[in-house]
Amino acid sequence: MTYAITRIRTLLTLERAIDLVTLVTSLLVANSLYVFHTFTLEAIAFLATWYVLRAAVRFVALRRG
């Protein structure tokens, strides 16, 4: 059990945690707000949202610490 916890801690760095949280947040935003009736536009809007959100959170989180 302790090996599994240690393995998870080594795999879950701050950058990966930020990526995971912003990915889920961007999916929720895209699912609830973006209705372009084309997959391509919605995918581009989702990726742009994820990029901007991830950059903002990384800037704030990594600057502090």
N, C-alpha and C positions, 0 to 999 in steps of 0.2 A: 504494500500500500504506500509506504513512504517513497518507494522508487517511482511510482506513478505520479505522486505529487511533485517530487523533485523534477521529473521529466516535464511535467506541465509548466512548472515555473521557469525552466530553462527555455522552453519553446515560446512562452508568452512574454515577450518583451514589451516595453512601453509602446514602441512603434506598431507592433502587431495588434496590441490591444486597441490603440487608436484607430487602426485600419478596420478592425472588426466592428467597433462601436459606430464609426461613421458609415460603414457599409450598411449596417442594419438601419440606421437613421435615414440614410439616403433612400433605401428601398421603401421605407414607410412613407417618406415624403413623396416619392415618385408614384407610389401606388395610390395615394390619396389625392394628390393635386394635379398630376399631369394626365390630361386626356386629349391627346392630339389625334387619335384615331389612326395613327400609323406607328408601327413598331419601331421604325428607324428613328423618328423624332423623339419618341419616348425613351429609347435607349440612349440617345445622345444627351437628352436632358438629364437622365439619371446619372450618366457618367460625369457630366459637368457638375451636377450637384455634389456628387461624391468627391470629386477633385477639389472643389472649392471648400467644402466642409472639412475635408481631411487636411488641407493646407492651413486653414484657419486654426483648427484644433492643434495641429502639430506646432504651429507657430507659438501659440499660447502655452502649451504644455512643455515644450522643449526649451522655451525661453526662460521659464521659471526654474526648471530644474535639473 
